[in-house]
Amino acid sequence: MADSSDSVSIDMETISLGGKEHLVKTSKGSVSVSVFGDPDKPALVTYPDLALNHLSCFQGLFFCPEAFSLLLHNFCIYHISPPGHELGADAVSLDEPALSADDLADQIAEVLNFLGLGAVMCMGVTAGAYILTLFAIKYRHHVVGLILISPLCKAPSWTEWLYNKVMLNVLYYYGMCGVVKELLLKRYFSKEVRGSAQVPESDIVQACRRLLDERQSSNVLKFLEAINGRPDITEGLRKLQCRSLLFVGDNSPFHSEALHMTSKLDRRYSALVEVQSCGSMVTEEQPHAMLIPMEYFLMGYGLYRPSTVSLSPRSPLSPSCIAPELLSPESMGLKLKPIKTRIS
């Protein structure tokens, strides 16, 4: 891996919510990083799923006032985009060799070294969760905690591999066409929000569909090639030296993968939350379901939501809206015992 002194940062136009975007040059290519918050605070690094960036993968979570206050009060957020997934990215030539999953994990290490960050909290969704888990295995000193949404840890099954190969071929010949977008939306969301002939698509699905129109098909193809060629990292999970909080929707196509990963993590330092009637992208489909578990998880690090935030009677953090058994610190992972909690 190249020394971080070889990296350069180019300030780009400020986008939404006052975030500042950097383009960091690494030995594996340039990486876009959007920074939100006070850089003197601990760092929270995010990595999105296939064909997404922080606007399409984490916006629902960060637009929840309670989540926004919890996370921005305690962290400076560093949204890392997969190569070519940032807004306005140029198309990568199909002739360029695709980066491997290991290359993408090494890119994160170079980005953190350039930004002068030490140990960080990580949050990733599906493919992004895999890359961050691999990063945590390879660079254990860099990670204090993992918040993983519908994570992967095994090599692709034959079914997933074939599904991805179909998508790769369609991307290659037809670009980001309607078929690819439908395949991706099935990956992200439950059937309930995707709609049907009788029920229209939800707003979040329509918004995601529009954002997919902005993706360069060759860039998505490169990331998908890396994920479809990913190695099994199950054996490395026991070596993790950080706490882990996992979320998965019970309608996610990766539900069994999350259960498998939970069974392989050290039970003293991991917890699983299953979200009912939800697909893979809990951050967008049911972000409120993440609030209470995250709050208890972060208490283990001495981090708290600011008490000045007022809660409405219908707030998801209002005790009257939460089943009594979910209010137990032990059941929600305060002591980080293994749990299997369903949130509806």
LINDAWO-V809868 format. One record per pair of residues at least 6 apart in sequence whose ideal C-beta (glycine too) atoms are under 8 Angstrom apart, sorted by the first residue. I is the first residue (numbers start at 0). GAP is how many residues later the second one is. D is the distance in Angstrom with one decimal. If there is no record, write none. Layout:
# LINDAWO-V809868
((I/GAP/D) (I/GAP/D))
This chain:
# LINDAWO-V809868
((0/26/6.0) (0/105/5.2) (0/108/6.7) (0/109/6.3) (1/24/6.8) (1/25/3.3) (1/108/6.8) (3/106/5.8) (3/109/3.5) (3/110/4.7) (5/19/7.2) (5/20/7.9) (5/21/6.8) (6/17/5.4) (6/18/5.2) (6/19/5.9) (6/103/6.2) (6/104/7.7) (6/106/7.7) (6/107/4.1) (7/16/7.4) (7/17/4.8) (8/13/4.5) (8/14/6.8) (8/15/5.5) (8/105/6.8) (9/12/6.9) (9/13/4.5) (10/9/6.8) (10/10/7.5) (10/11/6.6) (11/9/4.4) (11/10/7.3) (11/11/6.3) (12/8/7.3) (13/6/5.9) (13/7/7.2) (14/6/6.1) (14/19/6.9) (14/72/6.7) (15/39/7.1) (16/19/6.1) (16/45/7.7) (17/18/6.9) (18/15/4.7) (18/16/6.1) (18/17/4.4) (18/58/8.0) (18/60/7.5) (19/14/7.2) (19/15/5.0) (20/11/6.2) (20/12/7.1) (20/13/4.8) (20/14/7.6) (20/65/7.4) (21/10/7.3) (21/11/4.8) (21/12/7.9) (21/13/6.8) (21/93/7.9) (22/7/5.3) (22/8/7.4) (22/9/5.7) (22/10/7.9) (23/6/6.8) (23/7/5.0) (23/8/7.8) (23/9/5.8) (23/86/7.4) (23/87/5.1) (23/90/5.4) (23/91/7.6) (25/80/7.9) (25/81/5.1) (25/84/4.1) (25/85/6.7) (25/88/7.9) (26/79/7.8) (26/83/6.6) (27/55/7.9) (27/71/5.8) (27/75/4.9) (27/76/7.6) (27/78/6.3) (27/79/4.9) (27/82/7.5) (28/54/5.4) (28/70/7.1) (28/78/7.4) (29/53/7.2) (30/49/6.3) (30/50/7.1) (30/52/6.5) (30/76/5.4) (30/79/8.0) (30/80/5.5) (31/21/7.9) (31/48/7.5) (31/49/4.4) (31/53/7.7) (31/54/3.5) (31/57/7.4) (32/45/5.7) (32/46/6.8) (32/47/5.4) (32/48/7.6) (32/78/6.0) (32/82/7.3) (33/20/5.9) (33/44/7.6) (33/45/4.2) (33/47/7.6) (33/52/7.9) (34/41/6.7) (34/42/7.1) (34/43/5.6) (34/44/7.7) (35/36/7.1) (35/40/7.1) (35/41/4.3) (35/43/7.3) (36/35/5.3) (36/38/6.4) (36/39/3.9) (36/40/5.4) (37/38/5.5) (38/37/5.1) (39/36/7.5) (40/33/6.7) (40/34/5.6) (40/35/4.6) (41/32/6.7) (41/33/5.5) (41/34/7.3) (41/78/7.4) (41/79/6.7) (41/261/8.0) (42/32/6.5) (42/33/5.6) (42/35/5.7) (42/69/7.9) (42/74/4.9) (42/77/4.2) (42/78/6.9) (43/27/6.4) (43/31/3.9) (43/32/7.2) (43/33/5.2) (43/34/6.9) (43/76/6.9) (43/77/4.7) (43/78/7.6) (43/79/6.3) (44/33/4.9) (44/35/6.1) (44/63/7.2) (44/67/7.5) (44/72/8.0) (44/75/4.9) (44/76/7.1) (44/77/5.1) (44/78/7.2) (44/87/7.3) (45/8/6.1) (45/11/7.7) (45/12/5.6) (45/31/6.8) (45/32/7.2) (45/33/5.0) (45/34/6.8) (45/76/7.7) (45/77/4.8) (45/78/6.7) (45/82/7.3) (46/33/5.4) (46/35/7.4) (46/61/7.4) (46/75/7.4) (46/76/7.7) (46/77/4.3) (46/78/7.7) (46/81/3.4) (46/82/7.6) (46/84/5.4) (46/85/5.2) (47/6/6.2) (47/8/7.2) (47/9/3.6) (47/10/6.9) (47/31/8.0) (47/33/7.0) (47/34/7.1) (47/37/7.1) (47/76/7.6) (47/77/5.8) (47/79/8.0) (47/80/4.9) (48/8/5.9) (48/76/4.4) (48/77/4.2) (48/78/5.0) (48/79/5.5) (48/138/7.5) (48/139/6.9) (48/231/7.3) (48/232/6.8) (49/32/7.9) (49/76/7.2) (49/77/4.8) (49/134/7.0) (49/137/7.2) (49/170/6.8) (49/173/5.8) (49/174/5.9) (49/177/6.4) (50/34/7.2) (50/133/5.5) (50/161/6.1) (50/164/5.3) (50/169/4.6) (50/172/7.4) (51/33/6.9) (51/73/7.5) (51/136/7.9) (51/156/7.9) (51/159/7.6) (52/26/7.4) (52/28/4.7) (52/29/8.0) (52/32/4.9) (52/33/5.9) (52/34/6.9) (53/25/3.5) (53/27/6.9) (54/32/7.3) (54/156/6.7) (55/151/7.6) (55/152/5.6) (55/155/4.2) (55/156/7.7) (55/228/7.8) (56/68/5.5) (56/71/7.4) (56/224/6.8) (56/226/6.2) (56/227/7.0) (57/21/6.9) (57/65/7.6) (57/67/7.8) (57/225/5.4) (58/225/7.2) (59/144/6.5) (59/223/5.6) (59/224/3.9) (59/225/7.5) (59/227/4.6) (60/6/5.2) (60/222/4.3) (60/223/7.5) (60/226/4.2) (60/229/6.5) (61/6/5.4) (61/9/7.0) (61/15/7.8) (62/224/7.8) (63/223/5.2) (63/224/6.2) (63/227/6.8) (63/252/7.7) (64/244/7.2) (65/225/5.4) (65/239/7.0) (65/243/6.6) (65/245/7.5) (65/249/6.4) (65/250/6.8) (65/251/5.0) (66/220/6.4) (66/223/7.0) (66/224/5.7) (66/227/7.4) (68/236/6.0) (68/237/5.8) (68/240/4.8) (69/221/7.2) (69/224/6.7) (69/225/6.2) (69/228/7.2) (69/235/4.4) (70/6/6.7) (72/231/8.0) (72/232/6.6) (72/233/4.8) (73/224/6.6) (73/229/4.3) (73/230/7.7) (74/46/6.7) (77/33/8.0) (77/37/7.1) (77/39/7.4) (77/42/7.6) (79/28/6.3) (79/31/6.3) (81/22/6.9) (81/45/7.9) (81/46/7.6) (81/49/7.9) (81/137/7.9) (81/141/4.8) (82/9/7.1) (82/16/6.7) (82/21/7.8) (82/24/7.7) (82/136/6.8) (82/139/6.8) (82/140/7.2) (83/6/7.5) (83/7/7.4) (83/8/5.2) (83/132/5.9) (83/134/7.6) (83/135/2.9) (83/136/7.9) (83/138/6.8) (83/139/7.7) (84/130/6.9) (84/134/6.2) (84/135/7.7) (84/138/7.0) (86/127/7.1) (88/127/6.0) (88/130/6.1) (89/126/7.2) (90/125/4.2) (90/126/7.7) (90/127/4.9) (90/128/6.5) (91/124/7.1) (91/126/5.2) (91/127/5.2) (91/130/5.8) (92/125/7.1) (93/78/7.3) (93/124/5.3) (93/127/7.2) (95/126/7.7) (97/123/8.0) (97/124/4.7) (97/127/4.2) (97/128/5.9) (98/8/7.6) (98/123/6.8) (98/127/5.6) (99/126/5.7) (99/129/6.6) (100/29/6.9) (100/30/6.3) (100/33/5.9) (100/125/5.2) (100/126/6.8) (100/128/7.2) (100/129/4.5) (100/130/7.1) (101/32/7.0) (101/36/7.6) (102/123/7.4) (103/27/5.0) (103/122/6.1) (104/26/5.7) (104/29/4.5) (104/30/4.2) (104/33/5.7) (104/34/7.7) (105/32/7.6) (107/23/7.2) (107/24/7.4) (107/27/4.9) (107/31/7.9) (108/26/6.8) (108/29/7.6) (108/30/5.2) (108/33/6.6) (111/6/8.0) (111/8/6.6) (111/30/6.1) (116/25/8.0) (117/24/7.3) (118/22/6.7) (118/23/5.9) (118/24/6.5) (118/25/4.6) (119/22/6.3) (119/23/6.4) (119/24/6.8) (120/22/7.8) (120/23/5.9) (120/24/4.7) (120/25/7.9) (120/26/7.1) (121/10/4.3) (121/13/7.2) (121/14/6.6) (121/21/5.8) (121/23/7.1) (121/24/5.2) (121/25/6.9) (122/9/7.6) (122/23/7.9) (122/24/4.3) (122/25/7.6) (122/26/7.5) (123/6/7.4) (123/7/6.5) (123/8/4.0) (123/9/7.5) (123/22/7.9) (123/23/7.8) (123/24/6.0) (123/25/7.0) (123/27/7.3) (124/24/4.5) (124/25/6.4) (124/155/7.2) (124/156/6.0) (124/158/6.1) (125/23/7.0) (125/24/4.8) (125/25/6.9) (125/26/6.3) (125/61/7.5) (125/128/6.2) (125/154/5.4) (125/155/7.7) (126/25/6.9) (126/96/7.1) (126/100/4.7) (128/19/4.1) (128/20/6.1) (128/21/6.9) (128/22/3.7) (128/23/6.5) (129/21/6.5) (129/22/4.2) (129/23/6.8) (129/97/6.9) (129/100/6.2) (129/103/7.6) (131/11/7.9) (131/14/6.6) (131/16/7.3) (132/13/6.6) (132/15/6.7) (132/18/6.4) (132/20/6.4) (132/100/6.5) (132/104/7.6) (132/107/7.9) (133/99/5.6) (133/102/7.8) (134/7/7.2) (134/8/7.0) (135/6/7.5) (135/7/4.1) (135/10/5.9) (135/104/5.8) (135/106/6.3) (136/96/6.1) (136/99/3.9) (136/100/7.5) (136/102/6.2) (136/103/6.5) (139/99/7.1) (139/100/7.0) (139/101/5.0) (139/102/7.5) (142/97/7.9) (142/99/5.0) (143/98/5.5) (143/99/7.8) (143/157/7.2) (144/97/5.1) (144/98/5.0) (144/99/7.2) (144/100/7.6) (144/152/7.6) (144/156/6.9) (145/94/7.6) (145/96/6.0) (145/97/7.4) (145/98/4.4) (145/99/7.2) (146/97/7.9) (146/98/5.0) (146/100/7.7) (146/147/6.8) (146/150/7.2) (147/96/6.5) (147/97/7.3) (147/98/5.0) (147/99/7.3) (147/110/8.0) (147/113/7.8) (148/97/7.8) (148/98/4.8) (148/99/7.3) (148/131/7.3) (148/132/7.1) (148/133/5.2) (148/134/5.9) (149/97/7.1) (149/98/4.9) (149/99/6.7) (149/102/4.8) (149/104/4.7) (149/105/7.7) (149/107/7.7) (149/108/6.0) (149/130/3.9) (149/131/7.3) (149/132/7.0) (150/95/6.1) (150/97/7.7) (150/103/7.5) (150/106/7.1) (150/107/5.8) (150/110/5.5) (151/75/7.8) (151/78/7.2) (151/102/6.3) (151/105/5.5) (151/109/7.7) (152/79/7.2) (152/80/5.4) (152/81/5.4) (152/84/6.4) (152/104/6.9) (152/107/7.0) (152/108/4.5) (152/111/7.1) (153/78/5.1) (153/80/6.1) (153/103/6.4) (153/106/6.6) (154/75/6.2) (154/76/6.0) (154/77/4.4) (155/8/6.6) (155/71/7.9) (155/72/5.8) (155/74/6.9) (159/68/7.9) (160/67/6.1) (162/20/7.5) (163/60/6.0) (163/63/7.3) (163/64/4.2) (164/63/7.1) (165/17/7.7) (166/13/6.0) (166/16/5.3) (166/17/7.9) (166/57/6.4) (167/53/6.0) (167/56/5.8) (167/57/6.7) (167/60/7.1) (169/7/6.7) (169/9/5.4) (169/10/5.4) (169/13/7.9) (170/9/5.8) (170/46/5.0) (170/47/7.8) (170/49/6.2) (170/50/4.6) (170/53/7.2) (171/49/6.4) (173/6/7.5) (174/42/4.0) (175/36/6.4) (175/37/6.9) (175/39/5.6) (175/40/7.8) (175/41/4.5) (175/44/6.9) (179/37/7.5) (179/40/7.8) (180/28/6.0) (180/31/5.1) (183/28/6.4) (184/9/5.9) (184/20/6.1) (184/23/6.7) (184/24/6.8) (185/8/7.1) (185/67/7.4) (186/66/6.5) (186/93/6.3) (187/20/6.6) (187/91/5.9) (187/92/5.6) (187/93/4.4) (187/96/7.4) (187/97/7.9) (188/15/7.4) (188/16/5.7) (188/19/7.6) (188/90/4.3) (188/91/7.6) (188/92/6.4) (188/95/7.7) (188/96/5.8) (189/59/6.3) (189/61/4.1) (189/62/7.9) (189/87/6.3) (189/88/5.6) (189/89/3.9) (189/95/6.5) (190/60/6.9) (191/59/7.8) (191/85/6.0) (192/8/7.3) (192/9/4.1) (192/11/6.4) (192/12/5.5) (192/86/7.4) (192/92/5.9) (193/7/6.2) (193/8/7.7) (193/11/5.6) (194/6/4.1) (194/7/6.8) (194/10/7.0) (200/8/7.6) (203/80/5.3) (203/81/6.5) (207/76/7.2) (233/26/7.7) (233/27/7.7) (233/30/5.3) (236/24/6.9) (236/27/4.6) (236/28/5.3) (236/29/7.9) (237/26/7.0) (237/27/7.7) (237/28/6.4) (239/25/7.0) (239/26/7.0) (239/29/7.8) (241/27/7.2) (242/26/4.6) (242/27/7.0) (242/54/7.2) (242/57/6.3) (242/93/5.5) (243/21/5.7) (243/25/6.5) (243/26/4.3) (243/27/7.4) (244/25/7.5) (244/26/5.4) (244/28/7.3) (244/48/6.2) (244/49/6.9) (244/52/4.5) (244/88/6.3) (245/12/5.8) (245/15/6.8) (245/16/5.8) (245/19/8.0) (245/24/6.9) (245/25/6.9) (245/26/4.7) (245/27/6.9) (246/25/7.9) (246/26/5.0) (246/27/7.9) (246/28/6.3) (246/35/4.9) (246/42/7.5) (246/43/6.0) (246/46/7.3) (247/6/6.9) (247/7/5.5) (247/10/3.7) (247/11/7.7) (247/24/7.2) (247/25/7.7) (247/26/5.8) (247/27/7.1) (247/32/7.5) (247/34/7.4) (248/6/7.1) (248/25/7.6) (248/26/4.9) (248/27/7.9) (248/28/7.7) (248/29/3.1) (248/30/4.8) (248/31/6.0) (248/32/7.9) (248/33/5.6) (248/36/6.9) (248/37/7.3) (249/24/5.4) (249/25/6.8) (249/26/5.6) (249/27/7.2) (249/28/6.7) (249/92/7.4) (250/26/6.6) (250/27/6.1) (250/28/5.3) (251/6/7.3) (251/26/7.3) (251/27/5.3) (251/28/4.1) (252/27/6.8) (253/26/5.8) (254/19/7.9) (257/14/6.9) (258/13/7.5) (261/8/6.4) (261/10/4.4) (261/76/7.0) (261/78/7.9) (266/70/7.0) (266/71/4.3) (267/68/6.6) (267/69/7.4) (268/67/5.2) (269/66/6.8) (269/68/6.3) (270/22/7.3) (270/26/7.1) (270/61/7.7) (270/62/3.5) (270/65/5.9) (270/66/7.2) (270/67/6.4) (270/68/4.9) (271/66/7.0) (271/67/6.2) (271/68/5.6) (271/69/7.4) (272/16/7.4) (272/17/7.7) (272/20/4.8) (272/66/7.3) (272/68/5.0) (272/70/6.3) (273/66/6.4) (273/67/6.7) (273/68/5.0) (273/69/7.5) (274/7/5.3) (274/11/5.4) (274/14/4.6) (274/67/7.4) (274/68/5.2) (274/69/7.9) (275/66/5.4) (275/67/6.6) (275/68/4.1) (276/9/7.9) (276/67/6.7) (277/7/5.1) (277/8/4.7) (277/11/7.2) (278/6/5.7) (281/7/6.4) (281/8/6.2) (282/7/7.1) (285/57/7.7) (287/28/3.8) (288/27/7.7) (288/54/4.3) (290/25/5.3) (290/26/5.7) (291/24/7.3) (291/25/6.8) (291/30/6.3) (291/34/6.4) (291/35/8.0) (291/40/6.1) (291/51/8.0) (292/39/5.5) (292/40/6.3) (292/48/7.3) (292/50/7.9) (294/9/7.8) (294/10/5.9) (294/22/7.4) (295/33/5.9) (295/36/4.1) (295/37/5.5) (295/38/4.7) (296/35/7.9) (296/36/5.5) (296/37/8.0) (296/39/7.7) (297/6/7.3) (298/30/7.7) (298/35/5.8) (299/33/7.8) (299/34/6.4) (299/35/7.9) (299/36/6.1) (304/12/7.7) (310/6/5.5) (310/7/5.2) (311/6/7.2) (312/7/7.0) (313/7/6.7) (314/6/7.0) (315/6/7.6) (318/8/6.4) (324/6/6.2) (325/6/6.4) (325/15/6.7) (325/17/7.1) (328/6/7.1) (329/7/6.4) (330/8/5.9) (330/10/6.4) (331/7/7.3) (331/9/7.0) (332/6/5.9))
